[in-house]
Amino acid sequence: MKKNHWYVVKGQSLAFCARRSGFDLAIYDEYDGKVQVELRKRAVEEALRAIEAACDDVHDLSIYDIKSGVYVISLSNPLSIQ
């Protein structure tokens, strides 16, 4: 059985991705429902671009060449999941 190879991409932040997309995550609840949907969509797209760039720059790897994998997401204070 082939051993797993771990690629670490650090420094990702949902708030940063939202901000780069033109939104402020700190006032998420104040946005209209349609704006919240757009914020989520654009923040995820921005995060994927950042991960793609990090994989290419740091690991010389295209994320499109990965056929299967597992994402491990760690959270830092004060972000948490209820």
mmCIF file of the N, C-alpha and C atoms, coordinates in Angstrom:
data_MODEL
# 
_entry.id   MODEL 
# 
loop_
_atom_site.group_PDB 
_atom_site.id 
_atom_site.type_symbol 
_atom_site.label_atom_id 
_atom_site.label_alt_id 
_atom_site.label_comp_id 
_atom_site.label_asym_id 
_atom_site.label_entity_id 
_atom_site.label_seq_id 
_atom_site.pdbx_PDB_ins_code 
_atom_site.Cartn_x 
_atom_site.Cartn_y 
_atom_site.Cartn_z 
_atom_site.occupancy 
_atom_site.B_iso_or_equiv 
_atom_site.pdbx_formal_charge 
_atom_site.auth_seq_id 
_atom_site.auth_comp_id 
_atom_site.auth_asym_id 
_atom_site.auth_atom_id 
_atom_site.pdbx_PDB_model_num 
ATOM 1   N N  . MET A 1 1  ? 0.843   -1.181 0.000   1.00 0.00 ? 1  MET A N  1 
ATOM 2   C CA . MET A 1 1  ? 0.000   0.000  0.000   1.00 0.00 ? 1  MET A CA 1 
ATOM 3   C C  . MET A 1 1  ? 0.889   1.246  0.000   1.00 0.00 ? 1  MET A C  1 
ATOM 4   N N  . LYS A 1 2  ? 0.543   2.191  -0.843  1.00 0.00 ? 2  LYS A N  1 
ATOM 5   C CA . LYS A 1 2  ? 1.316   3.420  -0.963  1.00 0.00 ? 2  LYS A CA 1 
ATOM 6   C C  . LYS A 1 2  ? 1.051   4.327  0.231   1.00 0.00 ? 2  LYS A C  1 
ATOM 7   N N  . LYS A 1 3  ? 2.119   4.922  0.738   1.00 0.00 ? 3  LYS A N  1 
ATOM 8   C CA . LYS A 1 3  ? 2.014   5.822  1.878   1.00 0.00 ? 3  LYS A CA 1 
ATOM 9   C C  . LYS A 1 3  ? 1.412   7.166  1.462   1.00 0.00 ? 3  LYS A C  1 
ATOM 10  N N  . ASN A 1 4  ? 0.668   7.764  2.363   1.00 0.00 ? 4  ASN A N  1 
ATOM 11  C CA . ASN A 1 4  ? 0.107   9.095  2.095   1.00 0.00 ? 4  ASN A CA 1 
ATOM 12  C C  . ASN A 1 4  ? 1.209   10.135 2.018   1.00 0.00 ? 4  ASN A C  1 
ATOM 13  N N  . HIS A 1 5  ? 1.016   11.096 1.150   1.00 0.00 ? 5  HIS A N  1 
ATOM 14  C CA . HIS A 1 5  ? 1.932   12.239 1.089   1.00 0.00 ? 5  HIS A CA 1 
ATOM 15  C C  . HIS A 1 5  ? 1.124   13.475 1.475   1.00 0.00 ? 5  HIS A C  1 
ATOM 16  N N  . TRP A 1 6  ? 1.580   14.174 2.493   1.00 0.00 ? 6  TRP A N  1 
ATOM 17  C CA . TRP A 1 6  ? 0.859   15.337 3.007   1.00 0.00 ? 6  TRP A CA 1 
ATOM 18  C C  . TRP A 1 6  ? 1.431   16.614 2.420   1.00 0.00 ? 6  TRP A C  1 
ATOM 19  N N  . TYR A 1 7  ? 0.576   17.461 1.895   1.00 0.00 ? 7  TYR A N  1 
ATOM 20  C CA . TYR A 1 7  ? 0.951   18.793 1.423   1.00 0.00 ? 7  TYR A CA 1 
ATOM 21  C C  . TYR A 1 7  ? 0.322   19.785 2.382   1.00 0.00 ? 7  TYR A C  1 
ATOM 22  N N  . VAL A 1 8  ? 1.126   20.598 2.994   1.00 0.00 ? 8  VAL A N  1 
ATOM 23  C CA . VAL A 1 8  ? 0.629   21.557 3.980   1.00 0.00 ? 8  VAL A CA 1 
ATOM 24  C C  . VAL A 1 8  ? 0.517   22.930 3.326   1.00 0.00 ? 8  VAL A C  1 
ATOM 25  N N  . VAL A 1 9  ? -0.659  23.525 3.450   1.00 0.00 ? 9  VAL A N  1 
ATOM 26  C CA . VAL A 1 9  ? -0.893  24.886 2.972   1.00 0.00 ? 9  VAL A CA 1 
ATOM 27  C C  . VAL A 1 9  ? -1.346  25.690 4.182   1.00 0.00 ? 9  VAL A C  1 
ATOM 28  N N  . LYS A 1 10 ? -0.473  26.560 4.655   1.00 0.00 ? 10 LYS A N  1 
ATOM 29  C CA . LYS A 1 10 ? -0.771  27.337 5.855   1.00 0.00 ? 10 LYS A CA 1 
ATOM 30  C C  . LYS A 1 10 ? -1.213  28.749 5.495   1.00 0.00 ? 10 LYS A C  1 
ATOM 31  N N  . GLY A 1 11 ? -1.765  29.415 6.486   1.00 0.00 ? 11 GLY A N  1 
ATOM 32  C CA . GLY A 1 11 ? -2.087  30.826 6.333   1.00 0.00 ? 11 GLY A CA 1 
ATOM 33  C C  . GLY A 1 11 ? -3.387  31.121 5.618   1.00 0.00 ? 11 GLY A C  1 
ATOM 34  N N  . GLN A 1 12 ? -4.252  30.131 5.492   1.00 0.00 ? 12 GLN A N  1 
ATOM 35  C CA . GLN A 1 12 ? -5.548  30.362 4.860   1.00 0.00 ? 12 GLN A CA 1 
ATOM 36  C C  . GLN A 1 12 ? -6.506  30.950 5.884   1.00 0.00 ? 12 GLN A C  1 
ATOM 37  N N  . SER A 1 13 ? -7.306  31.897 5.476   1.00 0.00 ? 13 SER A N  1 
ATOM 38  C CA . SER A 1 13 ? -8.251  32.543 6.374   1.00 0.00 ? 13 SER A CA 1 
ATOM 39  C C  . SER A 1 13 ? -9.528  32.871 5.610   1.00 0.00 ? 13 SER A C  1 
ATOM 40  N N  . LEU A 1 14 ? -10.655 32.401 6.123   1.00 0.00 ? 14 LEU A N  1 
ATOM 41  C CA . LEU A 1 14 ? -11.933 32.703 5.485   1.00 0.00 ? 14 LEU A CA 1 
ATOM 42  C C  . LEU A 1 14 ? -12.196 34.201 5.500   1.00 0.00 ? 14 LEU A C  1 
ATOM 43  N N  . ALA A 1 15 ? -11.856 34.865 6.597   1.00 0.00 ? 15 ALA A N  1 
ATOM 44  C CA . ALA A 1 15 ? -12.064 36.319 6.683   1.00 0.00 ? 15 ALA A CA 1 
ATOM 45  C C  . ALA A 1 15 ? -11.220 37.036 5.632   1.00 0.00 ? 15 ALA A C  1 
ATOM 46  N N  . PHE A 1 16 ? -9.976  36.598 5.462   1.00 0.00 ? 16 PHE A N  1 
ATOM 47  C CA . PHE A 1 16 ? -9.101  37.210 4.468   1.00 0.00 ? 16 PHE A CA 1 
ATOM 48  C C  . PHE A 1 16 ? -9.650  36.987 3.058   1.00 0.00 ? 16 PHE A C  1 
ATOM 49  N N  . CYS A 1 17 ? -10.112 35.766 2.774   1.00 0.00 ? 17 CYS A N  1 
ATOM 50  C CA . CYS A 1 17 ? -10.672 35.462 1.454   1.00 0.00 ? 17 CYS A CA 1 
ATOM 51  C C  . CYS A 1 17 ? -11.937 36.276 1.190   1.00 0.00 ? 17 CYS A C  1 
ATOM 52  N N  . ALA A 1 18 ? -12.761 36.440 2.207   1.00 0.00 ? 18 ALA A N  1 
ATOM 53  C CA . ALA A 1 18 ? -13.968 37.260 2.060   1.00 0.00 ? 18 ALA A CA 1 
ATOM 54  C C  . ALA A 1 18 ? -13.592 38.707 1.782   1.00 0.00 ? 18 ALA A C  1 
ATOM 55  N N  . ARG A 1 19 ? -12.601 39.213 2.513   1.00 0.00 ? 19 ARG A N  1 
ATOM 56  C CA . ARG A 1 19 ? -12.155 40.600 2.335   1.00 0.00 ? 19 ARG A CA 1 
ATOM 57  C C  . ARG A 1 19 ? -11.579 40.807 0.936   1.00 0.00 ? 19 ARG A C  1 
ATOM 58  N N  . ARG A 1 20 ? -10.778 39.849 0.461   1.00 0.00 ? 20 ARG A N  1 
ATOM 59  C CA . ARG A 1 20 ? -10.220 39.966 -0.894  1.00 0.00 ? 20 ARG A CA 1 
ATOM 60  C C  . ARG A 1 20 ? -11.309 39.904 -1.949  1.00 0.00 ? 20 ARG A C  1 
ATOM 61  N N  . SER A 1 21 ? -12.458 39.339 -1.597  1.00 0.00 ? 21 SER A N  1 
ATOM 62  C CA . SER A 1 21 ? -13.595 39.258 -2.513  1.00 0.00 ? 21 SER A CA 1 
ATOM 63  C C  . SER A 1 21 ? -14.505 40.476 -2.414  1.00 0.00 ? 21 SER A C  1 
ATOM 64  N N  . GLY A 1 22 ? -14.166 41.406 -1.521  1.00 0.00 ? 22 GLY A N  1 
ATOM 65  C CA . GLY A 1 22 ? -14.939 42.637 -1.408  1.00 0.00 ? 22 GLY A CA 1 
ATOM 66  C C  . GLY A 1 22 ? -15.979 42.643 -0.303  1.00 0.00 ? 22 GLY A C  1 
ATOM 67  N N  . PHE A 1 23 ? -15.903 41.706 0.636   1.00 0.00 ? 23 PHE A N  1 
ATOM 68  C CA . PHE A 1 23 ? -16.877 41.607 1.713   1.00 0.00 ? 23 PHE A CA 1 
ATOM 69  C C  . PHE A 1 23 ? -16.188 41.684 3.075   1.00 0.00 ? 23 PHE A C  1 
ATOM 70  N N  . ASP A 1 24 ? -16.972 41.961 4.096   1.00 0.00 ? 24 ASP A N  1 
ATOM 71  C CA . ASP A 1 24 ? -16.464 41.994 5.463   1.00 0.00 ? 24 ASP A CA 1 
ATOM 72  C C  . ASP A 1 24 ? -17.168 40.905 6.257   1.00 0.00 ? 24 ASP A C  1 
ATOM 73  N N  . LEU A 1 25 ? -16.433 39.870 6.607   1.00 0.00 ? 25 LEU A N  1 
ATOM 74  C CA . LEU A 1 25 ? -17.019 38.738 7.321   1.00 0.00 ? 25 LEU A CA 1 
ATOM 75  C C  . LEU A 1 25 ? -17.525 39.130 8.707   1.00 0.00 ? 25 LEU A C  1 
ATOM 76  N N  . ALA A 1 26 ? -16.964 40.198 9.274   1.00 0.00 ? 26 ALA A N  1 
ATOM 77  C CA . ALA A 1 26 ? -17.370 40.644 10.607  1.00 0.00 ? 26 ALA A CA 1 
ATOM 78  C C  . ALA A 1 26 ? -18.826 41.095 10.645  1.00 0.00 ? 26 ALA A C  1 
ATOM 79  N N  . ILE A 1 27 ? -19.372 41.510 9.502   1.00 0.00 ? 27 ILE A N  1 
ATOM 80  C CA . ILE A 1 27 ? -20.777 41.958 9.467   1.00 0.00 ? 27 ILE A CA 1 
ATOM 81  C C  . ILE A 1 27 ? -21.635 41.015 8.613   1.00 0.00 ? 27 ILE A C  1 
ATOM 82  N N  . TYR A 1 28 ? -21.228 39.759 8.550   1.00 0.00 ? 28 TYR A N  1 
ATOM 83  C CA . TYR A 1 28 ? -21.924 38.757 7.737   1.00 0.00 ? 28 TYR A CA 1 
ATOM 84  C C  . TYR A 1 28 ? -23.429 38.738 8.025   1.00 0.00 ? 28 TYR A C  1 
ATOM 85  N N  . ASP A 1 29 ? -23.817 38.729 9.300   1.00 0.00 ? 29 ASP A N  1 
ATOM 86  C CA . ASP A 1 29 ? -25.235 38.634 9.670   1.00 0.00 ? 29 ASP A CA 1 
ATOM 87  C C  . ASP A 1 29 ? -26.044 39.846 9.227   1.00 0.00 ? 29 ASP A C  1 
ATOM 88  N N  . GLU A 1 30 ? -25.382 40.949 8.952   1.00 0.00 ? 30 GLU A N  1 
ATOM 89  C CA . GLU A 1 30 ? -26.085 42.156 8.530   1.00 0.00 ? 30 GLU A CA 1 
ATOM 90  C C  . GLU A 1 30 ? -26.351 42.180 7.024   1.00 0.00 ? 30 GLU A C  1 
ATOM 91  N N  . TYR A 1 31 ? -25.693 41.305 6.279   1.00 0.00 ? 31 TYR A N  1 
ATOM 92  C CA . TYR A 1 31 ? -25.902 41.239 4.835   1.00 0.00 ? 31 TYR A CA 1 
ATOM 93  C C  . TYR A 1 31 ? -27.233 40.560 4.523   1.00 0.00 ? 31 TYR A C  1 
ATOM 94  N N  . ASP A 1 32 ? -27.862 40.979 3.440   1.00 0.00 ? 32 ASP A N  1 
ATOM 95  C CA . ASP A 1 32 ? -29.057 40.341 2.905   1.00 0.00 ? 32 ASP A CA 1 
ATOM 96  C C  . ASP A 1 32 ? -28.719 38.888 2.541   1.00 0.00 ? 32 ASP A C  1 
ATOM 97  N N  . GLY A 1 33 ? -29.722 38.029 2.533   1.00 0.00 ? 33 GLY A N  1 
ATOM 98  C CA . GLY A 1 33 ? -29.521 36.613 2.235   1.00 0.00 ? 33 GLY A CA 1 
ATOM 99  C C  . GLY A 1 33 ? -28.814 36.363 0.914   1.00 0.00 ? 33 GLY A C  1 
ATOM 100 N N  . LYS A 1 34 ? -29.189 37.105 -0.134  1.00 0.00 ? 34 LYS A N  1 
ATOM 101 C CA . LYS A 1 34 ? -28.550 36.939 -1.445  1.00 0.00 ? 34 LYS A CA 1 
ATOM 102 C C  . LYS A 1 34 ? -27.087 37.359 -1.392  1.00 0.00 ? 34 LYS A C  1 
ATOM 103 N N  . VAL A 1 35 ? -26.780 38.380 -0.618  1.00 0.00 ? 35 VAL A N  1 
ATOM 104 C CA . VAL A 1 35 ? -25.406 38.841 -0.478  1.00 0.00 ? 35 VAL A CA 1 
ATOM 105 C C  . VAL A 1 35 ? -24.592 37.803 0.293   1.00 0.00 ? 35 VAL A C  1 
ATOM 106 N N  . GLN A 1 36 ? -25.192 37.182 1.309   1.00 0.00 ? 36 GLN A N  1 
ATOM 107 C CA . GLN A 1 36 ? -24.504 36.135 2.055   1.00 0.00 ? 36 GLN A CA 1 
ATOM 108 C C  . GLN A 1 36 ? -24.128 34.970 1.144   1.00 0.00 ? 36 GLN A C  1 
ATOM 109 N N  . VAL A 1 37 ? -25.049 34.587 0.264   1.00 0.00 ? 37 VAL A N  1 
ATOM 110 C CA . VAL A 1 37 ? -24.780 33.501 -0.680  1.00 0.00 ? 37 VAL A CA 1 
ATOM 111 C C  . VAL A 1 37 ? -23.615 33.883 -1.590  1.00 0.00 ? 37 VAL A C  1 
ATOM 112 N N  . GLU A 1 38 ? -23.625 35.105 -2.091  1.00 0.00 ? 38 GLU A N  1 
ATOM 113 C CA . GLU A 1 38 ? -22.551 35.574 -2.972  1.00 0.00 ? 38 GLU A CA 1 
ATOM 114 C C  . GLU A 1 38 ? -21.221 35.652 -2.226  1.00 0.00 ? 38 GLU A C  1 
ATOM 115 N N  . LEU A 1 39 ? -21.258 36.108 -0.973  1.00 0.00 ? 39 LEU A N  1 
ATOM 116 C CA . LEU A 1 39 ? -20.049 36.170 -0.147  1.00 0.00 ? 39 LEU A CA 1 
ATOM 117 C C  . LEU A 1 39 ? -19.437 34.779 -0.009  1.00 0.00 ? 39 LEU A C  1 
ATOM 118 N N  . ARG A 1 40 ? -20.267 33.800 0.330   1.00 0.00 ? 40 ARG A N  1 
ATOM 119 C CA . ARG A 1 40 ? -19.754 32.431 0.493   1.00 0.00 ? 40 ARG A CA 1 
ATOM 120 C C  . ARG A 1 40 ? -19.149 31.918 -0.805  1.00 0.00 ? 40 ARG A C  1 
ATOM 121 N N  . LYS A 1 41 ? -19.843 32.143 -1.909  1.00 0.00 ? 41 LYS A N  1 
ATOM 122 C CA . LYS A 1 41 ? -19.366 31.673 -3.208  1.00 0.00 ? 41 LYS A CA 1 
ATOM 123 C C  . LYS A 1 41 ? -18.014 32.302 -3.549  1.00 0.00 ? 41 LYS A C  1 
ATOM 124 N N  . ARG A 1 42 ? -17.927 33.608 -3.421  1.00 0.00 ? 42 ARG A N  1 
ATOM 125 C CA . ARG A 1 42 ? -16.684 34.300 -3.789  1.00 0.00 ? 42 ARG A CA 1 
ATOM 126 C C  . ARG A 1 42 ? -15.540 33.991 -2.828  1.00 0.00 ? 42 ARG A C  1 
ATOM 127 N N  . ALA A 1 43 ? -15.845 33.846 -1.546  1.00 0.00 ? 43 ALA A N  1 
ATOM 128 C CA . ALA A 1 43 ? -14.795 33.523 -0.569  1.00 0.00 ? 43 ALA A CA 1 
ATOM 129 C C  . ALA A 1 43 ? -14.222 32.137 -0.834  1.00 0.00 ? 43 ALA A C  1 
ATOM 130 N N  . VAL A 1 44 ? -15.070 31.174 -1.161  1.00 0.00 ? 44 VAL A N  1 
ATOM 131 C CA . VAL A 1 44 ? -14.606 29.822 -1.474  1.00 0.00 ? 44 VAL A CA 1 
ATOM 132 C C  . VAL A 1 44 ? -13.769 29.842 -2.756  1.00 0.00 ? 44 VAL A C  1 
ATOM 133 N N  . GLU A 1 45 ? -14.219 30.585 -3.766  1.00 0.00 ? 45 GLU A N  1 
ATOM 134 C CA . GLU A 1 45 ? -13.440 30.689 -5.005  1.00 0.00 ? 45 GLU A CA 1 
ATOM 135 C C  . GLU A 1 45 ? -12.068 31.299 -4.732  1.00 0.00 ? 45 GLU A C  1 
ATOM 136 N N  . GLU A 1 46 ? -12.027 32.328 -3.895  1.00 0.00 ? 46 GLU A N  1 
ATOM 137 C CA . GLU A 1 46 ? -10.755 32.966 -3.537  1.00 0.00 ? 46 GLU A CA 1 
ATOM 138 C C  . GLU A 1 46 ? -9.859  32.001 -2.771  1.00 0.00 ? 46 GLU A C  1 
ATOM 139 N N  . ALA A 1 47 ? -10.436 31.236 -1.854  1.00 0.00 ? 47 ALA A N  1 
ATOM 140 C CA . ALA A 1 47 ? -9.660  30.254 -1.091  1.00 0.00 ? 47 ALA A CA 1 
ATOM 141 C C  . ALA A 1 47 ? -9.086  29.188 -2.020  1.00 0.00 ? 47 ALA A C  1 
ATOM 142 N N  . LEU A 1 48 ? -9.875  28.728 -2.970  1.00 0.00 ? 48 LEU A N  1 
ATOM 143 C CA . LEU A 1 48 ? -9.389  27.723 -3.924  1.00 0.00 ? 48 LEU A CA 1 
ATOM 144 C C  . LEU A 1 48 ? -8.249  28.271 -4.766  1.00 0.00 ? 48 LEU A C  1 
ATOM 145 N N  . ARG A 1 49 ? -8.354  29.537 -5.185  1.00 0.00 ? 49 ARG A N  1 
ATOM 146 C CA . ARG A 1 49 ? -7.258  30.152 -5.938  1.00 0.00 ? 49 ARG A CA 1 
ATOM 147 C C  . ARG A 1 49 ? -5.988  30.212 -5.094  1.00 0.00 ? 49 ARG A C  1 
ATOM 148 N N  . ALA A 1 50 ? -6.131  30.552 -3.824  1.00 0.00 ? 50 ALA A N  1 
ATOM 149 C CA . ALA A 1 50 ? -4.972  30.642 -2.929  1.00 0.00 ? 50 ALA A CA 1 
ATOM 150 C C  . ALA A 1 50 ? -4.341  29.269 -2.715  1.00 0.00 ? 50 ALA A C  1 
ATOM 151 N N  . ILE A 1 51 ? -5.164  28.241 -2.536  1.00 0.00 ? 51 ILE A N  1 
ATOM 152 C CA . ILE A 1 51 ? -4.647  26.879 -2.353  1.00 0.00 ? 51 ILE A CA 1 
ATOM 153 C C  . ILE A 1 51 ? -3.965  26.407 -3.634  1.00 0.00 ? 51 ILE A C  1 
ATOM 154 N N  . GLU A 1 52 ? -4.582  26.694 -4.769  1.00 0.00 ? 52 GLU A N  1 
ATOM 155 C CA . GLU A 1 52 ? -3.993  26.311 -6.052  1.00 0.00 ? 52 GLU A CA 1 
ATOM 156 C C  . GLU A 1 52 ? -2.620  26.972 -6.236  1.00 0.00 ? 52 GLU A C  1 
ATOM 157 N N  . ALA A 1 53 ? -2.532  28.263 -5.921  1.00 0.00 ? 53 ALA A N  1 
ATOM 158 C CA . ALA A 1 53 ? -1.264  28.988 -6.046  1.00 0.00 ? 53 ALA A CA 1 
ATOM 159 C C  . ALA A 1 53 ? -0.211  28.439 -5.080  1.00 0.00 ? 53 ALA A C  1 
ATOM 160 N N  . ALA A 1 54 ? -0.622  28.141 -3.854  1.00 0.00 ? 54 ALA A N  1 
ATOM 161 C CA . ALA A 1 54 ? 0.322   27.604 -2.869  1.00 0.00 ? 54 ALA A CA 1 
ATOM 162 C C  . ALA A 1 54 ? 0.836   26.237 -3.296  1.00 0.00 ? 54 ALA A C  1 
ATOM 163 N N  . CYS A 1 55 ? -0.037  25.403 -3.804  1.00 0.00 ? 55 CYS A N  1 
ATOM 164 C CA . CYS A 1 55 ? 0.390   24.083 -4.276  1.00 0.00 ? 55 CYS A CA 1 
ATOM 165 C C  . CYS A 1 55 ? 1.385   24.228 -5.415  1.00 0.00 ? 55 CYS A C  1 
ATOM 166 N N  . ASP A 1 56 ? 1.108   25.132 -6.323  1.00 0.00 ? 56 ASP A N  1 
ATOM 167 C CA . ASP A 1 56 ? 1.986   25.333 -7.472  1.00 0.00 ? 56 ASP A CA 1 
ATOM 168 C C  . ASP A 1 56 ? 3.327   25.941 -7.043  1.00 0.00 ? 56 ASP A C  1 
ATOM 169 N N  . ASP A 1 57 ? 3.275   26.978 -6.197  1.00 0.00 ? 57 ASP A N  1 
ATOM 170 C CA . ASP A 1 57 ? 4.493   27.687 -5.794  1.00 0.00 ? 57 ASP A CA 1 
ATOM 171 C C  . ASP A 1 57 ? 5.357   26.881 -4.825  1.00 0.00 ? 57 ASP A C  1 
ATOM 172 N N  . VAL A 1 58 ? 4.729   26.292 -3.821  1.00 0.00 ? 58 VAL A N  1 
ATOM 173 C CA . VAL A 1 58 ? 5.471   25.628 -2.755  1.00 0.00 ? 58 VAL A CA 1 
ATOM 174 C C  . VAL A 1 58 ? 5.807   24.181 -3.106  1.00 0.00 ? 58 VAL A C  1 
ATOM 175 N N  . HIS A 1 59 ? 4.874   23.479 -3.703  1.00 0.00 ? 59 HIS A N  1 
ATOM 176 C CA . HIS A 1 59 ? 5.037   22.041 -3.911  1.00 0.00 ? 59 HIS A CA 1 
ATOM 177 C C  . HIS A 1 59 ? 5.233   21.655 -5.376  1.00 0.00 ? 59 HIS A C  1 
ATOM 178 N N  . ASP A 1 60 ? 5.181   22.641 -6.294  1.00 0.00 ? 60 ASP A N  1 
ATOM 179 C CA . ASP A 1 60 ? 5.278   22.371 -7.725  1.00 0.00 ? 60 ASP A CA 1 
ATOM 180 C C  . ASP A 1 60 ? 4.285   21.277 -8.127  1.00 0.00 ? 60 ASP A C  1 
ATOM 181 N N  . LEU A 1 61 ? 3.057   21.457 -7.683  1.00 0.00 ? 61 LEU A N  1 
ATOM 182 C CA . LEU A 1 61 ? 1.995   20.466 -7.861  1.00 0.00 ? 61 LEU A CA 1 
ATOM 183 C C  . LEU A 1 61 ? 0.736   21.173 -8.342  1.00 0.00 ? 61 LEU A C  1 
ATOM 184 N N  . SER A 1 62 ? 0.072   20.596 -9.326  1.00 0.00 ? 62 SER A N  1 
ATOM 185 C CA . SER A 1 62 ? -1.219  21.114 -9.767  1.00 0.00 ? 62 SER A CA 1 
ATOM 186 C C  . SER A 1 62 ? -2.323  20.377 -9.016  1.00 0.00 ? 62 SER A C  1 
ATOM 187 N N  . ILE A 1 63 ? -3.227  21.128 -8.397  1.00 0.00 ? 63 ILE A N  1 
ATOM 188 C CA . ILE A 1 63 ? -4.316  20.459 -7.672  1.00 0.00 ? 63 ILE A CA 1 
ATOM 189 C C  . ILE A 1 63 ? -5.227  19.683 -8.622  1.00 0.00 ? 63 ILE A C  1 
ATOM 190 N N  . TYR A 1 64 ? -5.163  19.993 -9.908  1.00 0.00 ? 64 TYR A N  1 
ATOM 191 C CA . TYR A 1 64 ? -5.996  19.288 -10.877 1.00 0.00 ? 64 TYR A CA 1 
ATOM 192 C C  . TYR A 1 64 ? -5.450  17.899 -11.192 1.00 0.00 ? 64 TYR A C  1 
ATOM 193 N N  . ASP A 1 65 ? -4.193  17.632 -10.802 1.00 0.00 ? 65 ASP A N  1 
ATOM 194 C CA . ASP A 1 65 ? -3.610  16.304 -11.005 1.00 0.00 ? 65 ASP A CA 1 
ATOM 195 C C  . ASP A 1 65 ? -3.950  15.345 -9.867  1.00 0.00 ? 65 ASP A C  1 
ATOM 196 N N  . ILE A 1 66 ? -4.515  15.857 -8.782  1.00 0.00 ? 66 ILE A N  1 
ATOM 197 C CA . ILE A 1 66 ? -4.853  15.016 -7.637  1.00 0.00 ? 66 ILE A CA 1 
ATOM 198 C C  . ILE A 1 66 ? -6.181  14.329 -7.916  1.00 0.00 ? 66 ILE A C  1 
ATOM 199 N N  . LYS A 1 67 ? -6.158  13.015 -7.880  1.00 0.00 ? 67 LYS A N  1 
ATOM 200 C CA . LYS A 1 67 ? -7.370  12.241 -8.187  1.00 0.00 ? 67 LYS A CA 1 
ATOM 201 C C  . LYS A 1 67 ? -8.238  12.009 -6.960  1.00 0.00 ? 67 LYS A C  1 
ATOM 202 N N  . SER A 1 68 ? -7.623  11.856 -5.793  1.00 0.00 ? 68 SER A N  1 
ATOM 203 C CA . SER A 1 68 ? -8.380  11.705 -4.560  1.00 0.00 ? 68 SER A CA 1 
ATOM 204 C C  . SER A 1 68 ? -7.541  12.263 -3.421  1.00 0.00 ? 68 SER A C  1 
ATOM 205 N N  . GLY A 1 69 ? -8.195  12.656 -2.363  1.00 0.00 ? 69 GLY A N  1 
ATOM 206 C CA . GLY A 1 69 ? -7.462  13.225 -1.248  1.00 0.00 ? 69 GLY A CA 1 
ATOM 207 C C  . GLY A 1 69 ? -8.373  13.523 -0.079  1.00 0.00 ? 69 GLY A C  1 
ATOM 208 N N  . VAL A 1 70 ? -7.762  13.967 0.973   1.00 0.00 ? 70 VAL A N  1 
ATOM 209 C CA . VAL A 1 70 ? -8.471  14.313 2.194   1.00 0.00 ? 70 VAL A CA 1 
ATOM 210 C C  . VAL A 1 70 ? -8.017  15.701 2.616   1.00 0.00 ? 70 VAL A C  1 
ATOM 211 N N  . TYR A 1 71 ? -8.950  16.557 2.910   1.00 0.00 ? 71 TYR A N  1 
ATOM 212 C CA . TYR A 1 71 ? -8.626  17.876 3.434   1.00 0.00 ? 71 TYR A CA 1 
ATOM 213 C C  . TYR A 1 71 ? -8.693  17.810 4.947   1.00 0.00 ? 71 TYR A C  1 
ATOM 214 N N  . VAL A 1 72 ? -7.670  18.283 5.608   1.00 0.00 ? 72 VAL A N  1 
ATOM 215 C CA . VAL A 1 72 ? -7.665  18.396 7.058   1.00 0.00 ? 72 VAL A CA 1 
ATOM 216 C C  . VAL A 1 72 ? -7.656  19.884 7.355   1.00 0.00 ? 72 VAL A C  1 
ATOM 217 N N  . ILE A 1 73 ? -8.696  20.341 7.994   1.00 0.00 ? 73 ILE A N  1 
ATOM 218 C CA . ILE A 1 73 ? -8.826  21.769 8.276   1.00 0.00 ? 73 ILE A CA 1 
ATOM 219 C C  . ILE A 1 73 ? -8.699  21.964 9.777   1.00 0.00 ? 73 ILE A C  1 
ATOM 220 N N  . SER A 1 74 ? -7.744  22.779 10.169  1.00 0.00 ? 74 SER A N  1 
ATOM 221 C CA . SER A 1 74 ? -7.603  23.101 11.586  1.00 0.00 ? 74 SER A CA 1 
ATOM 222 C C  . SER A 1 74 ? -8.020  24.549 11.786  1.00 0.00 ? 74 SER A C  1 
ATOM 223 N N  . LEU A 1 75 ? -8.598  24.805 12.902  1.00 0.00 ? 75 LEU A N  1 
ATOM 224 C CA . LEU A 1 75 ? -9.105  26.142 13.208  1.00 0.00 ? 75 LEU A CA 1 
ATOM 225 C C  . LEU A 1 75 ? -8.271  26.760 14.319  1.00 0.00 ? 75 LEU A C  1 
ATOM 226 N N  . SER A 1 76 ? -8.165  28.071 14.302  1.00 0.00 ? 76 SER A N  1 
ATOM 227 C CA . SER A 1 76 ? -7.442  28.760 15.367  1.00 0.00 ? 76 SER A CA 1 
ATOM 228 C C  . SER A 1 76 ? -8.386  29.710 16.083  1.00 0.00 ? 76 SER A C  1 
ATOM 229 N N  . ASN A 1 77 ? -8.014  30.060 17.296  1.00 0.00 ? 77 ASN A N  1 
ATOM 230 C CA . ASN A 1 77 ? -8.817  30.959 18.093  1.00 0.00 ? 77 ASN A CA 1 
ATOM 231 C C  . ASN A 1 77 ? -9.031  32.273 17.370  1.00 0.00 ? 77 ASN A C  1 
ATOM 232 N N  . PRO A 1 78 ? -10.145 32.919 17.400  1.00 0.00 ? 78 PRO A N  1 
ATOM 233 C CA . PRO A 1 78 ? -11.365 32.581 18.113  1.00 0.00 ? 78 PRO A CA 1 
ATOM 234 C C  . PRO A 1 78 ? -12.382 31.800 17.264  1.00 0.00 ? 78 PRO A C  1 
ATOM 235 N N  . LEU A 1 79 ? -11.974 31.324 16.086  1.00 0.00 ? 79 LEU A N  1 
ATOM 236 C CA . LEU A 1 79 ? -12.882 30.608 15.222  1.00 0.00 ? 79 LEU A CA 1 
ATOM 237 C C  . LEU A 1 79 ? -13.150 29.215 15.785  1.00 0.00 ? 79 LEU A C  1 
ATOM 238 N N  . SER A 1 80 ? -14.408 28.808 15.785  1.00 0.00 ? 80 SER A N  1 
ATOM 239 C CA . SER A 1 80 ? -14.757 27.478 16.276  1.00 0.00 ? 80 SER A CA 1 
ATOM 240 C C  . SER A 1 80 ? -15.992 26.980 15.547  1.00 0.00 ? 80 SER A C  1 
ATOM 241 N N  . ILE A 1 81 ? -16.261 25.716 15.714  1.00 0.00 ? 81 ILE A N  1 
ATOM 242 C CA . ILE A 1 81 ? -17.459 25.101 15.148  1.00 0.00 ? 81 ILE A CA 1 
ATOM 243 C C  . ILE A 1 81 ? -18.342 24.659 16.295  1.00 0.00 ? 81 ILE A C  1 
ATOM 244 N N  . GLN A 1 82 ? -19.605 25.056 16.257  1.00 0.00 ? 82 GLN A N  1 
ATOM 245 C CA . GLN A 1 82 ? -20.517 24.671 17.327  1.00 0.00 ? 82 GLN A CA 1 
ATOM 246 C C  . GLN A 1 82 ? -20.996 23.246 17.112  1.00 0.00 ? 82 GLN A C  1 
# 
